[in-house]
Amino acid sequence: MELNIKRLTEEEFSKFAKLIYDESGIYMKDSKITLLSNRLRKRLSALSLSEFSDYYSYLEKLTGDAKKKEYEELLDVVSTNETYFFRNERHFEALTDYCLPELAKIKKDRKLKIWSAACSTGEEPYTIAICVMEQMKLFHGWDIEIIATDIAPSVLEFAREGYYSGRRIEKVPPELLKKHFTIEDKEKGVYKINDDLKKMVNFYYLNFFKNPFPKNIDIIFCRNVMIYFDKVHQKELVANFYQSIYDLGYLFIGHSETLHSISEDFVYKKILEAPIYVPRPRS
Ligand SMILES: C[S@@+](CC[C@H](N)C(=O)[O-])C[C@H]1O[C@@H](n2cnc3c(N)ncnc32)[C@H](O)[C@@H]1O
């Protein structure tokens, strides 16, 4: 049902912005009032509510599983999920041609664990899986795990399905498209991820500021999400990554992000033209 819902008032915006910040670390400047109004409208429509204030009161009254579910829905509509295959392709060149061969050389336990933290609709972890697949000759008999997590349930559902088209797959080199995807709908240009690739990636719900992190990770990708957090949350996030990462591991962050004045636990390292961070040796 389409309802004619107005824009948030400044007071309503402040209340929602605080709630979203407290729940997810996502920091919304005052200039985001129209954006937030548009995104929240989806929840109001779904619940047949006509006022933002009614939705706020509804959220306040919820308890138990109903609260958990609606808060997940709220963060789902609020989050920005832009992504595509081979985004910042230099990262994937460095992953394929440097990081994976290095780890194959030094890891005696023959375990490879990669985490796509804030994976959105799955293009990032599946791109990682393609790179690992392309280097599979180095990892025969290894225990390989690619974990992909996000705060938005709908993107995780989309990712698990594994259908992609248009801009999302534009940067996949033709030979890799042919090798790792199957055409699902020729007219619409929809491709399905092949099952062997799909099986390599496990998708989970994880809110950086509410849930425990996976441990013993060799490579962490956390790209284009820190920009939504303030410094306090960026610091907390990166400190927790340091606890999760293998001593000789790699941390990939977005091209427009930096750890300057956020963390001294990681050292900047340019690898094959790609900006990457490595953990500082632990004393
Ligand atoms: C712009 S996408 C980045 C996708 C991918 N990493 C890339 O670079 O293409 C940002 C993702 O961060 C997720 N996100 C935002 N806040 C989060 C939080 N507190 N915990 C986990 N994920 C979060 C959003 O749901 C969204 O899917």
The ligand as an SDF file (V2000), in Angstrom:
LIG
                    3D

 27 29  0  0  0  0  0  0  0  0999 V2000
   28.4950   -0.0330    0.5210 C   0  0  0  0  0  0  0  0  0  0  0  0
   28.3340   -1.6790    1.1090 S   0  0  0  0  0  0  0  0  0  0  0  0
   29.9790   -2.3080    0.8300 C   0  0  0  0  0  0  0  0  0  0  0  0
   29.9640   -3.6270    0.1060 C   0  0  0  0  0  0  0  0  0  0  0  0
   31.3490   -4.1950   -0.2600 C   0  0  0  0  0  0  0  0  0  0  0  0
   32.1690   -4.3460    0.9080 N   0  0  0  0  0  0  0  0  0  0  0  0
   32.0340   -3.3200   -1.2900 C   0  0  0  0  0  0  0  0  0  0  0  0
   32.9920   -2.6230   -0.9600 O   0  0  0  0  0  0  0  0  0  0  0  0
   31.6180   -3.3370   -2.4530 O   0  0  0  0  0  0  0  0  0  0  0  0
   28.3060   -1.3990    2.8770 C   0  0  0  0  0  0  0  0  0  0  0  0
   27.6690   -2.5650    3.6510 C   0  0  0  0  0  0  0  0  0  0  0  0
   27.9500   -2.3930    5.0420 O   0  0  0  0  0  0  0  0  0  0  0  0
   26.8690   -2.9470    5.7710 C   0  0  0  0  0  0  0  0  0  0  0  0
   26.9020   -2.4370    7.1700 N   0  0  0  0  0  0  0  0  0  0  0  0
   26.5900   -1.1900    7.6010 C   0  0  0  0  0  0  0  0  0  0  0  0
   26.6910   -1.1030    8.9400 N   0  0  0  0  0  0  0  0  0  0  0  0
   27.1010   -2.3350    9.3720 C   0  0  0  0  0  0  0  0  0  0  0  0
   27.3740   -2.8820   10.6680 C   0  0  0  0  0  0  0  0  0  0  0  0
   27.2620   -2.1460   11.7860 N   0  0  0  0  0  0  0  0  0  0  0  0
   27.7560   -4.1730   10.7420 N   0  0  0  0  0  0  0  0  0  0  0  0
   27.8970   -4.9260    9.6100 C   0  0  0  0  0  0  0  0  0  0  0  0
   27.6380   -4.4700    8.3690 N   0  0  0  0  0  0  0  0  0  0  0  0
   27.2390   -3.1910    8.2450 C   0  0  0  0  0  0  0  0  0  0  0  0
   25.6520   -2.5050    4.9670 C   0  0  0  0  0  0  0  0  0  0  0  0
   24.5170   -3.2870    5.2160 O   0  0  0  0  0  0  0  0  0  0  0  0
   26.1620   -2.6170    3.5180 C   0  0  0  0  0  0  0  0  0  0  0  0
   25.7450   -3.8020    2.8990 O   0  0  0  0  0  0  0  0  0  0  0  0
  1  2  1  0
  2  3  1  0
  2 10  1  0
  3  4  1  0
  4  5  1  0
  5  6  1  0
  5  7  1  0
  7  8  2  0
  7  9  1  0
 10 11  1  0
 11 12  1  0
 11 26  1  0
 12 13  1  0
 13 14  1  0
 13 24  1  0
 14 15  1  0
 14 23  1  0
 15 16  2  0
 16 17  1  0
 17 18  1  0
 17 23  2  0
 18 19  1  0
 18 20  2  0
 20 21  1  0
 21 22  2  0
 22 23  1  0
 24 25  1  0
 24 26  1  0
 26 27  1  0
M  CHG  2   2   1   9  -1
M  END
$$$$
